[in-house]
């Protein structure tokens, strides 16, 4: 992912570009936090102008004014606009805090049950996998919070009773480690 701050006529916008490119000249981006799909098509290879399509809106863009590196002026829909682009550092993902409610609960030796009702976002282990104490086993979403369920002990995954996307109730068996 790439992050930029684009200033158009004095108004700053935050832009994050996802990779890979969707298809051809289309890209996925977040502009001021809103996810959009955009595409640029040149009128011809000789002209630095074309149409920028963002969602369902077309903008006629002429990049001719940017031939001079000291001039950040382009034309958008026939009017001059001063554009400045600044690359921003990519911030590492924030560690999610696991609420104390979401501590895994064991009912029988090695059987881990859901500490709260929710939906299984991802299962990170399979039957037969070796696990270490504290290793993430699955991700449970509850009340719009992601709760990582970790192994309470080292061992081997004996059984997995849930699948991705499944809804679970508090106390429902998730998996067993022996």
C-alpha positions as CSV (number, residue, x, y, z in Angstrom):
1,X,0.0,0.0,0.0
2,X,1.2,3.6,-0.7
3,X,0.0,6.6,1.2
4,X,0.0,10.2,-0.2
5,X,-1.2,13.7,0.7
6,X,-2.5,15.4,-2.4
7,X,-3.2,19.1,-2.1
8,X,-5.5,20.6,-4.8
9,X,-5.8,24.4,-4.7
10,X,-4.8,24.5,-1.0
11,X,-7.2,21.7,0.1
12,X,-5.4,18.6,1.4
13,X,-6.7,15.1,0.7
14,X,-5.4,11.8,2.2
15,X,-5.0,9.1,-0.5
16,X,-4.1,5.4,0.1
17,X,-3.5,3.2,-3.0
18,X,-4.0,-0.5,-2.6
19,X,-2.2,-3.0,-4.6
20,X,-2.5,-4.9,-6.8
21,X,-4.1,-2.9,-9.6
22,X,-7.7,-4.1,-10.1
23,X,-7.5,-4.6,-13.8
24,X,-5.7,-2.6,-16.6
25,X,-5.6,1.0,-15.6
26,X,-8.1,0.7,-12.7
27,X,-6.9,1.1,-9.2
28,X,-8.5,0.8,-5.8
29,X,-7.9,3.7,-3.4
30,X,-9.2,5.4,-0.3
31,X,-9.6,9.2,-0.6
32,X,-10.2,10.9,2.7
33,X,-11.3,7.5,4.1
34,X,-13.8,6.7,1.3
35,X,-13.0,3.6,-0.8
36,X,-13.1,4.3,-4.6
37,X,-12.2,2.7,-7.9
38,X,-10.5,5.0,-10.4
39,X,-9.3,4.7,-14.0
40,X,-7.3,7.1,-16.2
41,X,-7.4,6.9,-20.0
42,X,-5.3,9.1,-22.2
43,X,-6.8,10.8,-25.3
44,X,-3.7,9.8,-27.2
45,X,-0.1,8.8,-26.5
46,X,1.1,12.2,-27.8
47,X,-1.1,14.3,-25.5
48,X,-0.7,14.3,-21.7
49,X,-4.5,14.6,-21.2
50,X,-7.4,12.3,-20.7
51,X,-10.3,11.3,-18.6
52,X,-10.1,10.3,-14.9
53,X,-13.1,8.3,-13.9
54,X,-13.7,8.1,-10.2
55,X,-16.7,5.9,-9.3
56,X,-19.3,7.2,-11.8
57,X,-17.9,10.7,-12.3
58,X,-15.6,11.8,-15.2
59,X,-13.0,14.5,-14.9
60,X,-11.2,15.9,-18.0
61,X,-7.5,16.2,-16.9
62,X,-4.8,18.0,-18.8
63,X,-1.3,17.3,-17.4
64,X,0.5,19.5,-20.0
65,X,1.3,22.2,-17.4
66,X,3.3,19.7,-15.4
67,X,6.0,19.4,-18.1
68,X,7.9,22.1,-16.2
69,X,8.8,20.4,-12.8
70,X,8.5,23.8,-11.0
71,X,4.9,24.2,-12.1
72,X,2.4,21.9,-10.3
73,X,-0.5,23.3,-12.4
74,X,-2.9,21.0,-14.2
75,X,-6.3,21.6,-15.8
76,X,-9.3,19.8,-14.3
77,X,-12.5,20.2,-16.4
78,X,-11.1,23.3,-18.0
79,X,-9.9,25.2,-14.9
80,X,-6.4,25.5,-13.6
81,X,-5.6,23.7,-10.4
82,X,-2.4,23.7,-8.4
83,X,-1.6,20.2,-7.3
84,X,1.1,19.1,-4.8
85,X,1.8,15.4,-4.1
86,X,3.6,14.3,-0.9
87,X,4.4,10.7,-0.2
88,X,3.7,9.6,3.4
89,X,5.3,6.8,5.4
90,X,3.3,3.6,5.8
91,X,2.4,3.0,9.4
92,X,2.7,-0.5,10.8
93,X,-0.7,-2.0,11.6
94,X,-1.8,-1.3,15.2
95,X,-1.9,-4.2,17.6
96,X,-5.5,-4.9,18.5
97,X,-6.2,-5.0,22.2
98,X,-8.0,-8.2,23.2
99,X,-10.6,-7.3,25.9
100,X,-10.4,-9.4,29.0
101,X,-13.8,-10.9,28.2
102,X,-12.3,-12.7,25.2
103,X,-9.8,-14.9,27.1
104,X,-10.3,-18.4,25.8
105,X,-12.2,-20.7,28.1
106,X,-11.5,-24.4,28.5
107,X,-14.3,-26.7,29.7
108,X,-12.5,-30.1,29.5
109,X,-8.8,-30.7,29.1
110,X,-7.8,-29.0,25.8
111,X,-11.3,-28.1,24.7
112,X,-11.6,-24.4,24.0
113,X,-15.0,-22.7,23.9
114,X,-16.2,-19.3,22.8
115,X,-15.8,-16.8,25.7
116,X,-18.5,-14.6,24.1
117,X,-21.1,-14.9,21.3
118,X,-19.8,-13.8,17.9
119,X,-18.8,-14.7,14.4
120,X,-15.7,-16.7,13.4
121,X,-13.7,-14.3,11.2
122,X,-10.8,-16.8,10.5
123,X,-9.5,-20.1,11.7
124,X,-5.7,-20.1,11.8
125,X,-5.0,-23.7,12.5
126,X,-6.1,-27.1,11.1
127,X,-6.5,-30.6,12.6
128,X,-3.0,-32.1,13.2
129,X,-1.2,-28.7,13.5
130,X,1.2,-28.3,16.4
131,X,0.6,-25.2,18.5
132,X,2.5,-23.3,21.2
133,X,0.9,-21.9,24.3
134,X,-0.4,-18.4,23.5
135,X,-0.4,-19.0,19.7
136,X,-3.4,-17.5,17.8
137,X,-6.0,-20.1,16.9
138,X,-8.8,-18.1,15.5
139,X,-10.3,-14.6,15.2
140,X,-13.8,-14.1,16.7
141,X,-15.8,-10.9,15.9
142,X,-18.1,-9.8,18.7
143,X,-19.8,-6.4,19.0
144,X,-17.7,-5.1,16.1
145,X,-14.5,-6.0,17.9
146,X,-12.0,-8.6,16.7
147,X,-11.0,-11.0,19.5
148,X,-8.0,-13.2,19.0
149,X,-8.5,-16.6,20.6
150,X,-5.1,-18.1,21.6
151,X,-4.0,-21.5,22.7
152,X,-4.1,-22.0,26.5
153,X,-1.4,-24.7,26.3
154,X,1.0,-26.3,23.8
155,X,0.0,-29.4,22.0
156,X,-1.5,-30.6,18.7
157,X,-4.9,-29.5,17.3
158,X,-7.1,-32.6,17.8
159,X,-10.3,-31.2,16.3
160,X,-11.7,-28.0,14.9
161,X,-15.5,-27.7,15.2
162,X,-16.0,-24.3,13.6
163,X,-15.5,-22.8,10.1
164,X,-14.9,-19.3,8.9
165,X,-18.1,-17.2,8.9
166,X,-19.9,-19.4,11.5
167,X,-21.8,-17.8,14.3
168,X,-21.1,-19.1,17.8
169,X,-22.7,-18.8,21.1
170,X,-21.0,-18.2,24.4
171,X,-19.7,-21.6,25.7
172,X,-19.8,-23.3,22.3
173,X,-16.9,-25.7,21.5
174,X,-14.4,-24.2,19.0
175,X,-11.6,-26.7,18.9
176,X,-9.6,-29.1,21.0
177,X,-5.8,-29.3,21.7
178,X,-4.3,-32.5,23.1
